Amino acid sequence: PWKPNSHPPVIRDRYVILKTTVGGKESRGDDLVVFDLDSGRMLHQITSNAAGSNGQTYWMDGRLISQADASHSSTQLLLYSAEVLPRLRQMDDVWSTWHRNTSAYSPMFMTHALADGRIIIRGGRGLFCYDLRKP
């Protein structure tokens, strides 16, 4: 099932990528699942290694960006290589942004801006731009 407090699924070509509450015992948060849009069949699941509860999922330049937890003033991001769908591969460990977090408890539906390989995030003391073009 889709995690109702998370952003809507990402649709890319004939695939639907979404966060799910159904994870294995080794999962620490919301796993990502890739479905075939035509058949509804699950094609791939990747276990989350980041504790979290809600958060956005974005597509940018052959990568999937997933915010592990947007409910607790957190901006931890997970970056996945998604160039060869339906497979997802986590690119590195959980990345905690360097800015001071917001004090809002539930910015779950706040969307971060994406432009030219960069992500722009509202932090506790202003706007912050991170270059994601290189791992």
C-alpha positions as CSV (number, residue, x, y, z in Angstrom):
1,P,0.0,0.0,0.0
2,W,1.0,3.6,-0.7
3,K,2.1,5.6,2.3
4,P,-0.8,8.2,2.6
5,N,1.3,10.9,4.3
6,S,3.9,10.8,1.6
7,H,3.9,12.6,-1.7
8,P,2.1,11.0,-4.6
9,P,4.0,8.3,-6.6
10,V,6.6,9.2,-9.2
11,I,5.6,8.0,-12.7
12,R,8.4,7.5,-15.1
13,D,7.8,6.0,-18.6
14,R,5.8,2.8,-17.8
15,Y,6.8,2.6,-14.2
16,V,5.3,3.8,-10.9
17,I,7.6,4.4,-8.0
18,L,6.2,4.8,-4.5
19,K,7.0,4.7,-0.9
20,T,5.3,1.8,0.9
21,T,4.6,0.9,4.5
22,V,5.2,-2.7,3.7
23,G,8.8,-3.5,4.5
24,G,10.8,-6.4,5.7
25,K,12.3,-6.8,9.2
26,E,15.5,-5.2,8.0
27,S,13.8,-2.0,6.8
28,R,14.3,1.1,9.0
29,G,11.7,3.3,7.3
30,D,9.6,3.5,4.1
31,D,10.8,1.1,1.3
32,L,10.6,2.1,-2.3
33,V,8.7,-0.1,-4.7
34,V,8.6,0.0,-8.5
35,F,5.4,-1.2,-10.3
36,D,4.6,-1.8,-13.9
37,L,2.0,0.8,-14.9
38,D,0.1,-1.4,-17.3
39,S,-0.1,-4.6,-15.2
40,G,0.2,-3.3,-11.7
41,R,2.8,-6.0,-11.0
42,M,5.6,-5.2,-8.5
43,L,8.9,-5.3,-10.3
44,H,11.4,-4.2,-7.7
45,Q,11.6,-3.2,-4.1
46,I,14.5,-1.5,-2.3
47,T,14.8,-1.5,1.5
48,S,15.2,1.8,3.2
49,N,18.2,2.2,5.5
50,A,17.0,5.5,6.9
51,A,14.6,5.9,9.8
52,G,11.7,8.0,8.7
53,S,8.0,8.3,8.5
54,N,7.0,10.6,5.6
55,G,8.6,12.6,2.9
56,Q,8.8,13.5,-0.8
57,T,10.1,11.5,-3.7
58,Y,11.5,13.3,-6.7
59,W,12.8,12.3,-10.2
60,M,15.8,14.2,-11.5
61,D,18.2,13.4,-14.4
62,G,18.1,9.6,-14.1
63,R,18.1,9.7,-10.3
64,L,15.4,9.3,-7.6
65,I,15.7,11.5,-4.6
66,S,13.7,10.4,-1.5
67,Q,13.4,12.4,1.7
68,A,13.4,9.9,4.5
69,D,11.5,11.9,7.0
70,A,9.7,15.3,6.6
71,S,7.6,15.0,9.8
72,H,10.3,15.7,12.4
73,S,12.0,18.8,11.0
74,S,14.4,16.6,9.1
75,T,15.8,16.9,5.6
76,Q,17.7,13.6,5.3
77,L,17.9,12.5,1.7
78,L,18.5,9.2,0.0
79,L,19.9,9.3,-3.6
80,Y,19.2,6.4,-6.0
81,S,20.5,5.7,-9.4
82,A,17.4,5.0,-11.5
83,E,18.9,5.1,-15.0
84,V,17.9,1.5,-15.7
85,L,14.3,1.1,-14.5
86,P,12.8,-0.9,-12.9
87,R,16.0,-1.3,-10.9
88,L,16.9,1.2,-8.2
89,R,20.4,1.4,-6.6
90,Q,21.1,3.5,-3.6
91,M,24.1,5.7,-4.4
92,D,25.5,6.3,-1.0
93,D,24.5,6.4,2.6
94,V,21.8,8.6,4.0
95,W,22.7,12.2,3.4
96,S,21.9,14.8,6.1
97,T,21.8,18.3,4.7
98,W,24.1,20.9,6.3
99,H,21.6,23.6,7.0
100,R,19.6,24.1,10.2
101,N,16.3,22.3,9.9
102,T,12.9,24.0,9.9
103,S,10.9,24.0,13.1
104,A,7.7,22.9,11.4
105,Y,6.5,19.5,12.4
106,S,4.7,18.5,9.3
107,P,6.1,20.0,6.0
108,M,5.3,16.7,4.4
109,F,3.7,18.2,1.3
110,M,6.2,21.0,0.9
111,T,8.0,20.4,-2.4
112,H,11.6,21.3,-2.8
113,A,12.5,23.0,-6.1
114,L,14.7,21.1,-8.6
115,A,16.6,22.8,-11.3
116,D,19.7,22.0,-13.4
117,G,20.8,19.1,-11.1
118,R,20.3,21.1,-7.9
119,I,17.8,20.9,-5.1
120,I,16.7,24.1,-3.2
121,I,15.4,23.5,0.3
122,R,13.8,25.9,2.8
123,G,15.8,25.6,6.0
124,G,15.4,27.1,9.4
125,R,17.3,30.3,8.4
126,G,16.7,30.7,4.7
127,L,16.9,29.0,1.4
128,F,19.7,26.5,0.6
129,C,20.9,25.2,-2.7
130,Y,22.7,21.8,-3.0
131,D,24.4,20.7,-6.2
132,L,23.5,17.0,-6.8
133,R,25.2,16.7,-10.2
134,K,28.2,14.8,-8.8
135,P,27.9,11.9,-6.2
